[in-house]
């Protein structure tokens, strides 16, 4: 289950007295702490309405929006939220998600309701508010597995410890493809549309629309701008959207990948002023652009390179353990990762299986320790099959 919390006006509502205590707990004290207090204290503002200025008002809460320190101070403030509950918490500014798994639905809802109550107590203690209407939950499960949620509900419980006032409990909405409203069929988290089956069908359709708009603009100017400018448009309008979240949604179906491949081929033909039915192999090689399937391999391998050489967050090292060598002098598997036994065809597409498999299938490129050198060698290796046979 994934629970997505929406924090109301996060940057505006941070209580400064609590913020100063948390900064001190993080080791910021003495002159440095006084500097932060001076920076945030005695701030004032006026409101301009149709040329009429209001009286001067002093602000005693919140951090400064638009400032460099604002997001950093907010992260320092909210950084201890995961300690308030036993769910796996993902924080990105004021976008907060909590993940929890259990063997049966009844235990899942009991545990999630209990931990959500702990989260609500944390928010009240830190004088922050949650937008309950925008707080949703989604139950990830395989398509063939039917869920029986009769009598099972998830609540945001705003009661104090020891209280049990029904009016302070708000039932959370469920994200499911069975909903009539399209907006409630998926949840957009950090730009990726998540559905309950993790098929990413809705995200691929959403991405195809964005890429089609980019192709429209490129097509309009292809006969006006030089090749160098068209390449810039490709990378800024098309390629950047194609890359975002690629490691996440690349586990989608082959049908969805083919949709994106066709759009990329069309983009390469446009920037080279080629016909609609022209072969694209030489065009990709000419512009040093990786075709989508090779681009997916490239991004997965770059990710695993960071994991292998320890340039990643520590939890990832536990998710992707290295394989034990079969022999003291077995050099062929020295740079390999452990691949878990797949429980289903669906699991084979998931990162814990697919990412290590991609790395293990690489050749000499994975021996490069330097990340930049590794990327250059890997890209040249992936472009090599596009070279014409002599």
C-alpha beads as a LAMMPS data file, in Angstrom:
LAMMPS data file: protein, C-alpha beads

390 atoms
389 bonds

1 atom types
1 bond types

-500.0 500.0 xlo xhi
-500.0 500.0 ylo yhi
-500.0 500.0 zlo zhi

Masses

1 110.0

Atoms # bond

1 1 1 0.000 0.000 0.000
2 1 1 1.173 3.517 -0.779
3 1 1 -0.173 6.493 1.186
4 1 1 0.406 9.960 -0.268
5 1 1 0.205 12.882 2.176
6 1 1 -0.353 16.456 1.049
7 1 1 1.080 19.040 3.477
8 1 1 -0.747 22.363 3.527
9 1 1 1.373 25.449 2.784
10 1 1 4.475 23.734 4.063
11 1 1 6.990 26.554 3.699
12 1 1 4.610 29.196 5.073
13 1 1 3.669 27.396 8.263
14 1 1 6.944 26.166 9.729
15 1 1 6.995 27.317 13.407
16 1 1 10.302 29.065 13.977
17 1 1 10.672 28.151 17.654
18 1 1 10.474 24.441 16.776
19 1 1 12.773 24.973 13.785
20 1 1 15.467 26.525 15.996
21 1 1 15.274 23.565 18.404
22 1 1 15.643 21.117 15.535
23 1 1 18.609 23.025 14.112
24 1 1 20.240 22.898 17.520
25 1 1 19.561 19.147 17.710
26 1 1 21.264 18.768 14.312
27 1 1 24.424 20.364 15.731
28 1 1 23.868 23.965 14.648
29 1 1 24.507 26.075 17.747
30 1 1 26.422 29.055 19.043
31 1 1 27.049 31.900 16.601
32 1 1 25.662 29.885 13.674
33 1 1 22.316 29.358 15.406
34 1 1 22.175 33.058 16.335
35 1 1 22.773 33.896 12.670
36 1 1 19.765 31.779 11.631
37 1 1 17.630 33.399 14.337
38 1 1 18.678 36.848 13.136
39 1 1 18.025 35.859 9.524
40 1 1 14.439 34.740 10.228
41 1 1 13.450 37.222 12.964
42 1 1 11.795 40.633 12.555
43 1 1 10.644 39.917 9.009
44 1 1 7.834 42.138 7.783
45 1 1 5.667 42.511 4.707
46 1 1 2.999 44.661 3.103
47 1 1 0.197 43.745 0.708
48 1 1 -0.438 45.768 -2.443
49 1 1 -4.085 45.713 -3.605
50 1 1 -4.766 47.847 -6.681
51 1 1 -2.035 50.287 -5.690
52 1 1 -3.102 50.557 -2.035
53 1 1 -0.559 49.359 0.512
54 1 1 -1.589 47.706 3.738
55 1 1 -0.036 48.428 7.099
56 1 1 3.283 46.817 7.904
57 1 1 2.816 43.316 9.336
58 1 1 5.456 41.200 11.060
59 1 1 5.800 37.510 10.187
60 1 1 6.526 35.216 13.108
61 1 1 6.155 31.836 11.339
62 1 1 7.417 30.241 8.149
63 1 1 10.629 30.366 6.159
64 1 1 11.249 32.769 3.289
65 1 1 9.807 31.553 0.018
66 1 1 12.059 32.044 -2.979
67 1 1 15.195 32.045 -0.849
68 1 1 18.038 29.553 -1.181
69 1 1 17.819 28.600 2.486
70 1 1 14.034 28.133 2.477
71 1 1 13.914 24.566 1.080
72 1 1 16.964 23.511 3.119
73 1 1 15.438 24.757 6.367
74 1 1 12.152 23.024 5.571
75 1 1 13.988 19.756 4.947
76 1 1 15.742 20.135 8.302
77 1 1 12.344 20.690 9.893
78 1 1 10.575 17.693 8.374
79 1 1 13.550 15.313 8.311
80 1 1 12.463 13.462 11.474
81 1 1 8.983 12.587 10.141
82 1 1 10.055 8.993 9.262
83 1 1 11.015 8.488 12.925
84 1 1 7.399 9.057 14.000
85 1 1 6.064 5.850 12.436
86 1 1 7.076 2.374 11.287
87 1 1 6.124 2.790 7.629
88 1 1 8.737 3.335 4.926
89 1 1 8.616 7.092 4.310
90 1 1 9.672 8.890 1.124
91 1 1 10.142 12.653 1.461
92 1 1 10.654 15.157 -1.333
93 1 1 9.989 18.712 -0.100
94 1 1 6.288 18.737 0.846
95 1 1 5.470 15.606 -1.215
96 1 1 5.360 12.760 1.282
97 1 1 4.639 9.095 0.600
98 1 1 4.513 6.155 3.008
99 1 1 4.766 2.501 1.967
100 1 1 3.625 -0.524 3.938
101 1 1 3.121 -4.200 3.086
102 1 1 1.405 -7.093 4.876
103 1 1 0.384 -10.630 3.958
104 1 1 -3.366 -9.948 4.225
105 1 1 -5.579 -6.911 3.787
106 1 1 -7.002 -6.902 7.308
107 1 1 -3.560 -6.675 8.922
108 1 1 -2.567 -4.110 6.306
109 1 1 -5.399 -1.710 7.163
110 1 1 -5.028 -2.151 10.937
111 1 1 -1.323 -1.384 10.755
112 1 1 -1.727 1.533 8.308
113 1 1 -4.460 3.165 10.415
114 1 1 -2.300 2.862 13.522
115 1 1 0.744 4.396 11.850
116 1 1 -1.312 7.164 10.225
117 1 1 -2.501 8.164 13.699
118 1 1 1.146 8.454 14.772
119 1 1 1.818 10.667 11.756
120 1 1 -1.138 12.916 12.619
121 1 1 0.237 13.312 16.167
122 1 1 3.623 14.306 14.709
123 1 1 2.008 16.941 12.504
124 1 1 0.044 18.388 15.423
125 1 1 3.146 18.456 17.632
126 1 1 5.043 20.289 14.880
127 1 1 2.111 22.648 14.158
128 1 1 1.752 21.572 10.537
129 1 1 -1.451 20.614 8.737
130 1 1 -2.291 17.927 6.209
131 1 1 -4.656 18.514 3.318
132 1 1 -6.815 15.448 3.968
133 1 1 -8.863 15.906 0.782
134 1 1 -5.715 15.488 -1.314
135 1 1 -4.324 12.666 0.815
136 1 1 -4.937 9.377 -1.008
137 1 1 -3.923 5.765 -0.777
138 1 1 -3.340 3.080 -3.375
139 1 1 -3.058 -0.702 -2.952
140 1 1 -0.498 -2.153 -5.337
141 1 1 -1.402 -5.647 -6.477
142 1 1 -1.259 -7.892 -9.517
143 1 1 -4.009 -7.516 -12.077
144 1 1 -5.332 -11.054 -11.660
145 1 1 -5.653 -10.737 -7.877
146 1 1 -9.057 -9.403 -6.817
147 1 1 -9.280 -7.303 -3.653
148 1 1 -12.128 -7.644 -1.169
149 1 1 -12.184 -4.361 0.772
150 1 1 -15.588 -4.822 2.349
151 1 1 -15.535 -3.168 5.767
152 1 1 -11.910 -2.024 5.351
153 1 1 -11.332 1.738 5.408
154 1 1 -8.327 3.963 5.895
155 1 1 -8.648 7.058 8.082
156 1 1 -6.614 10.122 8.863
157 1 1 -7.150 10.176 12.620
158 1 1 -6.663 13.657 14.073
159 1 1 -7.530 12.610 17.634
160 1 1 -5.101 13.270 20.445
161 1 1 -3.700 10.204 22.267
162 1 1 -6.511 8.729 24.363
163 1 1 -9.269 10.517 22.387
164 1 1 -11.789 8.776 20.152
165 1 1 -13.935 11.508 18.582
166 1 1 -15.517 10.239 15.322
167 1 1 -15.659 13.759 13.801
168 1 1 -11.854 13.942 13.924
169 1 1 -11.538 10.874 11.683
170 1 1 -11.552 11.478 7.934
171 1 1 -11.834 8.591 5.502
172 1 1 -9.161 8.718 2.810
173 1 1 -9.951 8.237 -0.846
174 1 1 -8.601 5.233 -2.708
175 1 1 -6.754 5.463 -6.014
176 1 1 -8.038 2.683 -8.273
177 1 1 -8.728 2.208 -11.977
178 1 1 -12.320 1.352 -11.033
179 1 1 -13.019 5.014 -10.157
180 1 1 -15.177 6.942 -12.604
181 1 1 -13.047 10.083 -12.383
182 1 1 -9.858 9.796 -14.463
183 1 1 -7.918 11.843 -11.908
184 1 1 -8.651 9.232 -9.220
185 1 1 -7.494 6.277 -11.314
186 1 1 -3.799 7.104 -10.872
187 1 1 -1.670 9.200 -8.539
188 1 1 0.921 11.576 -9.937
189 1 1 3.946 11.337 -7.673
190 1 1 6.964 13.434 -8.668
191 1 1 5.782 13.524 -12.277
192 1 1 5.103 9.770 -12.630
193 1 1 1.550 8.436 -12.883
194 1 1 1.252 5.387 -10.620
195 1 1 -1.568 2.885 -11.131
196 1 1 -2.504 0.067 -8.773
197 1 1 -1.060 -2.632 -11.061
198 1 1 2.168 -0.729 -11.826
199 1 1 1.572 -1.202 -15.543
200 1 1 2.345 2.484 -16.197
201 1 1 -0.201 2.411 -19.035
202 1 1 -1.637 5.768 -17.985
203 1 1 1.805 7.314 -17.645
204 1 1 2.865 6.104 -21.101
205 1 1 -0.284 7.619 -22.644
206 1 1 0.383 10.864 -20.782
207 1 1 4.026 10.847 -21.921
208 1 1 3.087 10.103 -25.542
209 1 1 0.893 13.203 -25.587
210 1 1 3.762 15.351 -24.305
211 1 1 6.176 13.870 -26.847
212 1 1 3.664 14.373 -29.678
213 1 1 3.466 18.077 -28.816
214 1 1 7.256 18.281 -28.983
215 1 1 7.225 16.611 -32.409
216 1 1 4.655 19.151 -33.609
217 1 1 6.948 22.062 -32.737
218 1 1 9.972 20.394 -34.323
219 1 1 7.999 19.632 -37.490
220 1 1 6.925 23.275 -37.773
221 1 1 10.509 24.593 -37.819
222 1 1 12.442 21.709 -39.412
223 1 1 12.731 23.526 -42.771
224 1 1 13.699 26.822 -41.154
225 1 1 16.307 26.026 -38.504
226 1 1 19.751 24.465 -39.110
227 1 1 20.554 20.910 -38.017
228 1 1 22.368 22.061 -34.864
229 1 1 19.301 23.994 -33.690
230 1 1 17.021 21.032 -34.448
231 1 1 19.243 18.796 -32.319
232 1 1 18.962 21.306 -29.478
233 1 1 15.173 21.213 -29.807
234 1 1 15.227 17.417 -29.792
235 1 1 17.249 17.231 -26.571
236 1 1 15.377 20.036 -24.801
237 1 1 11.783 19.226 -25.824
238 1 1 11.751 15.507 -26.624
239 1 1 14.738 13.710 -25.109
240 1 1 14.444 15.360 -21.690
241 1 1 10.814 14.209 -21.328
242 1 1 11.736 10.727 -22.553
243 1 1 14.530 10.426 -19.983
244 1 1 12.597 11.618 -16.936
245 1 1 11.673 8.621 -14.805
246 1 1 12.874 6.167 -17.465
247 1 1 14.274 3.739 -14.886
248 1 1 10.880 3.735 -13.175
249 1 1 8.482 3.188 -16.081
250 1 1 10.819 1.066 -18.236
251 1 1 9.280 -2.044 -16.601
252 1 1 6.080 -1.415 -18.544
253 1 1 4.861 -3.706 -21.333
254 1 1 6.647 -4.159 -24.666
255 1 1 3.604 -2.616 -26.360
256 1 1 4.077 0.619 -24.418
257 1 1 7.814 0.687 -25.140
258 1 1 7.050 0.290 -28.856
259 1 1 4.775 3.354 -28.709
260 1 1 7.672 5.426 -27.424
261 1 1 10.100 3.880 -29.910
262 1 1 7.917 4.950 -32.825
263 1 1 7.772 8.517 -31.538
264 1 1 11.550 8.634 -31.072
265 1 1 12.130 7.335 -34.601
266 1 1 9.786 10.001 -35.912
267 1 1 11.748 12.655 -34.004
268 1 1 15.067 11.465 -35.461
269 1 1 13.606 11.518 -38.976
270 1 1 12.343 15.076 -38.451
271 1 1 15.684 16.517 -37.324
272 1 1 17.388 14.810 -40.298
273 1 1 14.692 15.878 -42.808
274 1 1 14.226 12.211 -43.725
275 1 1 11.138 10.562 -45.197
276 1 1 8.554 8.995 -42.901
277 1 1 9.525 5.454 -43.958
278 1 1 13.310 5.965 -43.919
279 1 1 15.407 3.466 -41.907
280 1 1 16.573 5.083 -38.678
281 1 1 19.639 2.991 -37.781
282 1 1 22.112 5.252 -39.582
283 1 1 20.287 8.365 -38.374
284 1 1 20.686 7.362 -34.717
285 1 1 24.376 6.611 -35.300
286 1 1 24.955 9.842 -37.221
287 1 1 23.612 11.975 -34.350
288 1 1 25.032 9.720 -31.579
289 1 1 21.527 9.194 -30.187
290 1 1 20.773 5.915 -28.454
291 1 1 17.527 4.199 -29.555
292 1 1 15.061 3.868 -26.694
293 1 1 15.730 0.201 -25.901
294 1 1 19.466 0.858 -25.746
295 1 1 18.784 4.036 -23.775
296 1 1 16.913 1.952 -21.187
297 1 1 19.907 -0.394 -20.904
298 1 1 22.214 2.627 -20.622
299 1 1 20.229 4.242 -17.780
300 1 1 19.906 0.962 -15.850
301 1 1 23.627 0.271 -16.202
302 1 1 24.545 3.806 -15.083
303 1 1 22.360 3.353 -12.023
304 1 1 23.955 0.011 -11.179
305 1 1 27.444 1.484 -11.696
306 1 1 26.699 3.927 -8.872
307 1 1 25.480 1.055 -6.707
308 1 1 28.443 -1.201 -7.471
309 1 1 31.060 1.431 -6.663
310 1 1 29.216 2.724 -3.586
311 1 1 28.241 6.166 -4.954
312 1 1 24.607 5.750 -3.892
313 1 1 22.483 5.923 -0.712
314 1 1 23.240 3.051 1.671
315 1 1 19.737 1.439 1.508
316 1 1 20.311 0.672 -2.181
317 1 1 23.298 -1.485 -1.275
318 1 1 20.917 -3.724 0.673
319 1 1 18.421 -3.906 -2.188
320 1 1 21.126 -4.874 -4.710
321 1 1 23.617 -7.206 -2.944
322 1 1 26.680 -8.433 -4.804
323 1 1 26.942 -12.080 -5.753
324 1 1 29.312 -14.274 -3.786
325 1 1 32.203 -15.463 -6.018
326 1 1 31.984 -19.108 -7.049
327 1 1 35.738 -19.558 -6.761
328 1 1 38.677 -17.710 -5.330
329 1 1 39.984 -16.947 -8.834
330 1 1 36.664 -16.706 -10.665
331 1 1 37.111 -13.349 -12.457
332 1 1 34.087 -13.652 -14.764
333 1 1 31.575 -13.156 -11.950
334 1 1 33.628 -10.787 -9.789
335 1 1 31.675 -7.741 -10.985
336 1 1 28.245 -9.386 -10.840
337 1 1 25.236 -8.739 -8.642
338 1 1 23.051 -11.346 -7.005
339 1 1 19.897 -11.990 -9.043
340 1 1 16.931 -13.174 -6.957
341 1 1 14.862 -16.084 -8.214
342 1 1 11.892 -14.671 -10.164
343 1 1 8.499 -15.546 -8.691
344 1 1 6.608 -14.493 -11.827
345 1 1 7.065 -12.963 -15.255
346 1 1 5.920 -9.651 -13.784
347 1 1 8.789 -9.708 -11.256
348 1 1 11.329 -10.152 -14.060
349 1 1 10.544 -6.612 -15.195
350 1 1 11.030 -5.125 -11.728
351 1 1 14.298 -3.385 -10.676
352 1 1 15.418 -6.002 -8.049
353 1 1 15.658 -8.584 -10.858
354 1 1 16.058 -6.602 -14.071
355 1 1 18.689 -4.074 -12.973
356 1 1 21.247 -6.652 -11.701
357 1 1 20.614 -8.769 -14.801
358 1 1 21.375 -5.775 -17.037
359 1 1 24.635 -5.116 -15.175
360 1 1 25.730 -8.755 -15.215
361 1 1 25.226 -8.933 -18.990
362 1 1 27.566 -6.014 -19.632
363 1 1 31.024 -6.688 -20.937
364 1 1 34.285 -4.835 -20.310
365 1 1 32.576 -1.442 -19.857
366 1 1 31.609 -2.221 -16.256
367 1 1 35.289 -2.423 -15.284
368 1 1 35.651 1.364 -15.597
369 1 1 35.592 2.879 -12.112
370 1 1 35.217 6.478 -13.262
371 1 1 31.535 7.147 -13.992
372 1 1 32.175 9.476 -16.941
373 1 1 34.565 7.023 -18.599
374 1 1 32.061 4.233 -17.975
375 1 1 29.236 6.164 -19.663
376 1 1 31.380 6.960 -22.713
377 1 1 32.514 3.340 -23.088
378 1 1 29.000 1.986 -22.607
379 1 1 27.432 4.415 -25.093
380 1 1 30.050 3.512 -27.718
381 1 1 29.372 -0.162 -27.052
382 1 1 25.613 0.280 -27.498
383 1 1 26.045 2.327 -30.672
384 1 1 28.376 -0.296 -32.176
385 1 1 25.572 -2.629 -33.403
386 1 1 24.267 0.294 -35.475
387 1 1 27.505 0.459 -37.475
388 1 1 27.136 -0.827 -41.055
389 1 1 28.722 -4.215 -41.765
390 1 1 31.874 -3.828 -43.890

Bonds

1 1 1 2
2 1 2 3
3 1 3 4
4 1 4 5
5 1 5 6
6 1 6 7
7 1 7 8
8 1 8 9
9 1 9 10
10 1 10 11
11 1 11 12
12 1 12 13
13 1 13 14
14 1 14 15
15 1 15 16
16 1 16 17
17 1 17 18
18 1 18 19
19 1 19 20
20 1 20 21
21 1 21 22
22 1 22 23
23 1 23 24
24 1 24 25
25 1 25 26
26 1 26 27
27 1 27 28
28 1 28 29
29 1 29 30
30 1 30 31
31 1 31 32
32 1 32 33
33 1 33 34
34 1 34 35
35 1 35 36
36 1 36 37
37 1 37 38
38 1 38 39
39 1 39 40
40 1 40 41
41 1 41 42
42 1 42 43
43 1 43 44
44 1 44 45
45 1 45 46
46 1 46 47
47 1 47 48
48 1 48 49
49 1 49 50
50 1 50 51
51 1 51 52
52 1 52 53
53 1 53 54
54 1 54 55
55 1 55 56
56 1 56 57
57 1 57 58
58 1 58 59
59 1 59 60
60 1 60 61
61 1 61 62
62 1 62 63
63 1 63 64
64 1 64 65
65 1 65 66
66 1 66 67
67 1 67 68
68 1 68 69
69 1 69 70
70 1 70 71
71 1 71 72
72 1 72 73
73 1 73 74
74 1 74 75
75 1 75 76
76 1 76 77
77 1 77 78
78 1 78 79
79 1 79 80
80 1 80 81
81 1 81 82
82 1 82 83
83 1 83 84
84 1 84 85
85 1 85 86
86 1 86 87
87 1 87 88
88 1 88 89
89 1 89 90
90 1 90 91
91 1 91 92
92 1 92 93
93 1 93 94
94 1 94 95
95 1 95 96
96 1 96 97
97 1 97 98
98 1 98 99
99 1 99 100
100 1 100 101
101 1 101 102
102 1 102 103
103 1 103 104
104 1 104 105
105 1 105 106
106 1 106 107
107 1 107 108
108 1 108 109
109 1 109 110
110 1 110 111
111 1 111 112
112 1 112 113
113 1 113 114
114 1 114 115
115 1 115 116
116 1 116 117
117 1 117 118
118 1 118 119
119 1 119 120
120 1 120 121
121 1 121 122
122 1 122 123
123 1 123 124
124 1 124 125
125 1 125 126
126 1 126 127
127 1 127 128
128 1 128 129
129 1 129 130
130 1 130 131
131 1 131 132
132 1 132 133
133 1 133 134
134 1 134 135
135 1 135 136
136 1 136 137
137 1 137 138
138 1 138 139
139 1 139 140
140 1 140 141
141 1 141 142
142 1 142 143
143 1 143 144
144 1 144 145
145 1 145 146
146 1 146 147
147 1 147 148
148 1 148 149
149 1 149 150
150 1 150 151
151 1 151 152
152 1 152 153
153 1 153 154
154 1 154 155
155 1 155 156
156 1 156 157
157 1 157 158
158 1 158 159
159 1 159 160
160 1 160 161
161 1 161 162
162 1 162 163
163 1 163 164
164 1 164 165
165 1 165 166
166 1 166 167
167 1 167 168
168 1 168 169
169 1 169 170
170 1 170 171
171 1 171 172
172 1 172 173
173 1 173 174
174 1 174 175
175 1 175 176
176 1 176 177
177 1 177 178
178 1 178 179
179 1 179 180
180 1 180 181
181 1 181 182
182 1 182 183
183 1 183 184
184 1 184 185
185 1 185 186
186 1 186 187
187 1 187 188
188 1 188 189
189 1 189 190
190 1 190 191
191 1 191 192
192 1 192 193
193 1 193 194
194 1 194 195
195 1 195 196
196 1 196 197
197 1 197 198
198 1 198 199
199 1 199 200
200 1 200 201
201 1 201 202
202 1 202 203
203 1 203 204
204 1 204 205
205 1 205 206
206 1 206 207
207 1 207 208
208 1 208 209
209 1 209 210
210 1 210 211
211 1 211 212
212 1 212 213
213 1 213 214
214 1 214 215
215 1 215 216
216 1 216 217
217 1 217 218
218 1 218 219
219 1 219 220
220 1 220 221
221 1 221 222
222 1 222 223
223 1 223 224
224 1 224 225
225 1 225 226
226 1 226 227
227 1 227 228
228 1 228 229
229 1 229 230
230 1 230 231
231 1 231 232
232 1 232 233
233 1 233 234
234 1 234 235
235 1 235 236
236 1 236 237
237 1 237 238
238 1 238 239
239 1 239 240
240 1 240 241
241 1 241 242
242 1 242 243
243 1 243 244
244 1 244 245
245 1 245 246
246 1 246 247
247 1 247 248
248 1 248 249
249 1 249 250
250 1 250 251
251 1 251 252
252 1 252 253
253 1 253 254
254 1 254 255
255 1 255 256
256 1 256 257
257 1 257 258
258 1 258 259
259 1 259 260
260 1 260 261
261 1 261 262
262 1 262 263
263 1 263 264
264 1 264 265
265 1 265 266
266 1 266 267
267 1 267 268
268 1 268 269
269 1 269 270
270 1 270 271
271 1 271 272
272 1 272 273
273 1 273 274
274 1 274 275
275 1 275 276
276 1 276 277
277 1 277 278
278 1 278 279
279 1 279 280
280 1 280 281
281 1 281 282
282 1 282 283
283 1 283 284
284 1 284 285
285 1 285 286
286 1 286 287
287 1 287 288
288 1 288 289
289 1 289 290
290 1 290 291
291 1 291 292
292 1 292 293
293 1 293 294
294 1 294 295
295 1 295 296
296 1 296 297
297 1 297 298
298 1 298 299
299 1 299 300
300 1 300 301
301 1 301 302
302 1 302 303
303 1 303 304
304 1 304 305
305 1 305 306
306 1 306 307
307 1 307 308
308 1 308 309
309 1 309 310
310 1 310 311
311 1 311 312
312 1 312 313
313 1 313 314
314 1 314 315
315 1 315 316
316 1 316 317
317 1 317 318
318 1 318 319
319 1 319 320
320 1 320 321
321 1 321 322
322 1 322 323
323 1 323 324
324 1 324 325
325 1 325 326
326 1 326 327
327 1 327 328
328 1 328 329
329 1 329 330
330 1 330 331
331 1 331 332
332 1 332 333
333 1 333 334
334 1 334 335
335 1 335 336
336 1 336 337
337 1 337 338
338 1 338 339
339 1 339 340
340 1 340 341
341 1 341 342
342 1 342 343
343 1 343 344
344 1 344 345
345 1 345 346
346 1 346 347
347 1 347 348
348 1 348 349
349 1 349 350
350 1 350 351
351 1 351 352
352 1 352 353
353 1 353 354
354 1 354 355
355 1 355 356
356 1 356 357
357 1 357 358
358 1 358 359
359 1 359 360
360 1 360 361
361 1 361 362
362 1 362 363
363 1 363 364
364 1 364 365
365 1 365 366
366 1 366 367
367 1 367 368
368 1 368 369
369 1 369 370
370 1 370 371
371 1 371 372
372 1 372 373
373 1 373 374
374 1 374 375
375 1 375 376
376 1 376 377
377 1 377 378
378 1 378 379
379 1 379 380
380 1 380 381
381 1 381 382
382 1 382 383
383 1 383 384
384 1 384 385
385 1 385 386
386 1 386 387
387 1 387 388
388 1 388 389
389 1 389 390
